[in-house]
Amino acid sequence: MRISTLVILAGALLFVLPVPGTFIGGGVVVAAGVALRLLGE
């Protein structure tokens, strides 16, 4: 599995957690995973 895919999956898990702050954190992690995917990692 590619690193960017793992980062996107981790961000999605954070995004759905019902803990304050993880909504924004998950979104940031997903955005980082998409950026890695676009950069070819």
Summary of the structure (lengths in Angstrom):
residues: 41
radius of gyration: 10.1
end to end distance: 11.2
largest distance: 32.1
contacts: 112
relative contact order: 0.27
helix: 78%
strand: 0%
